[in-house]
Amino acid sequence: ARAQSQADALAGSVEAPAILVYSNPRGFTGPDLESIRSGIQSLNEGQARPHRLQRAVPLAVENQSDPTQVDQGLLGNRALPVLLYFEGGTRLTGIAAGVEEARGTLESPGPLRIGVTGIRLVQYDTKTAIDGNLWLVTVVTTLAIFLVVALTYRSLVAPLIPLSSIGLATFLTLRILGWIASEQGMNIPSQIEPIIVVLL
């Protein structure tokens, strides 16, 4: 609830947050807490602030005497999530680069570790994996169709008919979807192309 109220207080539109997680399996020590405090402050105000980062919001138990202090995370004394809100419209690559920049700046030797997670970063990893392996999915699917049809009809020419129609259908489907999306001012997720390749 506190995190939601903090997020609602942000001015302007923001993207879904990336989550930076401070952790120490033995529990946070005094120096850990000081490092966390200075790290969050530098993300919000200092030179280490990544491009387009709007706000870093720690999910911490509020210190009644001084609300700016971080004493303990909502998950206890071993993990402290920090929500990283980027400006609305920031692309996946921008969010991933900003989070890695923040992580690299804040990482230090010792038991205090910094991990990252969040829906936008998962989407980025998925997009990267799909983009890197789409050619493999296409080649394997094409070979599977060729082998099944060639063995079924005992002809090397027979597979060319369904493969050419599938290729044309895939090309037209992607172009029509792209045209509709551009007319509506939307983006087509990168996950759509391999699904269409496999389904058609």
VOGU-3710 file (C-alpha; in Angstrom, 3 decimals, decimal comma):
1> araqsqadal> 0,000/0,000/0,000  2,814/2,390/0,851  4,600/1,617/-2,411  1,379/2,222/-4,339  0,825/5,564/-2,607  4,433/6,523/-3,357  3,984/5,528/-6,987  0,680/7,438/-7,252  2,422/10,556/-5,964  4,834/10,576/-8,924
11> agsveapail> 4,133/13,348/-11,395  3,363/12,363/-14,982  3,082/8,957/-16,526  5,571/6,268/-15,602  6,385/2,858/-17,010  5,890/-0,310/-14,987  8,791/-0,392/-12,566  11,947/-2,378/-12,843  12,932/-3,785/-9,468  16,410/-3,550/-8,063
21> vysnprgftg> 16,851/-5,853/-5,039  19,475/-5,327/-2,363  20,129/-8,549/-0,456  22,421/-9,981/2,187  21,790/-13,603/3,271  23,207/-12,832/6,721  21,028/-9,769/7,219  21,830/-6,126/6,611  24,653/-4,655/8,667  25,150/-0,997/9,570
31> pdlesirsgi> 27,499/-0,410/6,615  25,015/-2,210/4,318  22,216/0,138/5,373  24,443/3,154/4,890  25,410/1,906/1,413  21,723/1,325/0,587  20,745/4,802/1,804  23,467/6,532/-0,195  22,731/4,357/-3,253  19,021/5,229/-3,279
41> qslnegqarp> 19,842/8,887/-2,729  22,315/8,869/-5,644  19,690/7,248/-7,893  17,193/9,963/-7,001  19,464/12,992/-6,901  23,075/12,256/-7,765  25,338/11,818/-10,752  24,635/8,051/-10,785  21,034/8,625/-11,842  20,413/6,693/-15,095
51> hrlqravpla> 18,957/8,491/-18,100  15,111/8,714/-17,973  14,914/7,301/-14,434  12,169/9,284/-12,755  12,330/7,933/-9,213  13,751/5,115/-7,090  11,268/4,047/-4,397  12,497/1,627/-1,679  9,913/-0,781/-0,266  11,019/-0,095/3,278
61> venqsdptqv> 9,427/0,058/6,698  8,884/3,755/7,293  11,111/5,304/9,926  8,709/7,348/12,060  11,377/9,733/13,329  12,906/10,333/9,883  10,923/9,105/6,829  13,917/9,652/4,539  15,908/6,933/6,328  15,895/3,276/5,262
71> dqgllgnral> 16,165/0,984/8,285  14,539/-2,244/7,146  12,921/-3,601/3,997  9,308/-4,764/3,945  10,667/-8,275/3,281  12,685/-8,248/6,507  16,343/-7,635/7,191  17,752/-9,667/4,262  16,188/-8,176/1,134  15,118/-4,681/0,129
81> pvllyfeggt> 13,331/-4,169/-3,210  13,694/-0,735/-4,805  11,170/0,155/-7,521  12,786/2,002/-10,423  10,234/4,149/-12,244  11,240/5,342/-15,705  9,564/8,085/-17,711  6,522/7,065/-19,734  7,427/5,935/-23,239  10,893/4,687/-22,311
91> rltgiaagve> 11,697/1,757/-24,608  12,633/-1,691/-23,290  16,250/-1,223/-24,321  16,373/2,099/-22,446  14,965/0,538/-19,279  17,346/-2,431/-19,458  20,331/-0,133/-20,053  19,255/2,183/-17,221  18,852/-0,673/-14,761  22,239/-2,158/-15,680
101> eargtlespg> 23,820/1,277/-15,352  22,286/1,696/-11,881  23,348/-1,782/-10,864  26,912/-1,256/-12,083  27,169/2,038/-10,215  25,802/0,659/-6,939  27,540/-2,754/-6,949  30,339/-3,033/-4,422  32,469/-5,870/-3,015  31,210/-7,635/0,078
111> plrigvtgir> 28,145/-9,653/1,074  25,665/-6,953/-0,044  24,350/-8,005/-3,442  22,226/-6,204/-6,007  19,891/-8,115/-8,313  17,319/-6,919/-10,830  13,896/-8,170/-11,877  10,532/-6,856/-13,056  8,097/-7,385/-15,903  9,836/-4,955/-18,268
121> lvqydtktai> 13,191/-6,709/-17,819  11,572/-10,118/-18,352  10,003/-8,735/-21,545  13,418/-7,472/-22,650  15,058/-10,869/-21,997  12,239/-12,616/-23,867  12,558/-10,214/-26,812  16,331/-10,744/-26,933  15,944/-14,535/-26,834  13,286/-14,500/-29,564
131> dgnlwlvtvv> 15,199/-12,100/-31,803  18,330/-14,210/-31,449  16,611/-17,521/-32,199  13,855/-16,634/-34,669  15,905/-17,831/-37,637  16,394/-21,186/-35,873  12,644/-21,563/-35,234  11,946/-20,737/-38,890  14,555/-23,184/-40,232  13,445/-26,043/-37,944
141> ttlaiflvva> 9,772/-25,464/-38,785  10,540/-25,400/-42,513  12,586/-28,602/-42,323  9,874/-30,347/-40,283  7,194/-29,438/-42,830  9,439/-30,454/-45,728  10,247/-33,853/-44,184  6,659/-34,682/-43,187  5,209/-33,766/-46,583  8,079/-35,346/-48,554
151> ltyrslvapl> 7,786/-38,643/-46,637  3,983/-38,648/-46,818  3,766/-38,039/-50,578  7,158/-39,579/-51,478  8,065/-36,557/-53,561  10,616/-33,783/-53,193  8,410/-31,373/-55,168  5,256/-31,826/-53,055  6,622/-29,931/-49,985  7,263/-26,836/-52,122
161> iplssiglat> 3,515/-26,192/-52,484  2,679/-25,874/-48,754  6,008/-24,152/-48,003  5,431/-21,480/-50,644  1,847/-20,894/-49,476  2,993/-20,730/-45,839  5,765/-18,298/-46,757  3,318/-16,063/-48,620  0,760/-16,277/-45,784  3,413/-15,388/-43,189
171> fltlrilgwi> 4,657/-12,452/-45,255  1,145/-11,083/-45,855  0,020/-11,642/-42,252  2,998/-9,773/-40,801  2,635/-6,911/-43,306  -1,121/-6,564/-42,692  -0,622/-6,651/-38,900  2,116/-4,034/-39,219  -0,122/-1,804/-41,328  -3,072/-2,120/-38,910
181> aseqgmnips> -0,815/-1,421/-35,935  0,679/1,678/-37,567  -2,818/2,965/-38,423  -3,884/2,476/-34,804  -0,648/3,930/-33,394  0,304/0,667/-31,679  3,385/-1,539/-31,611  3,264/-5,252/-32,336  5,085/-7,260/-29,641  8,117/-9,129/-30,950
191> qiepiivvll> 6,647/-12,385/-29,605  3,990/-12,351/-32,359  6,306/-13,142/-35,291  7,553/-16,566/-34,076  4,003/-17,540/-33,093  2,793/-16,744/-36,617  5,742/-18,607/-38,157  4,933/-21,737/-36,135  1,134/-21,538/-36,516  1,130/-20,964/-40,259
//
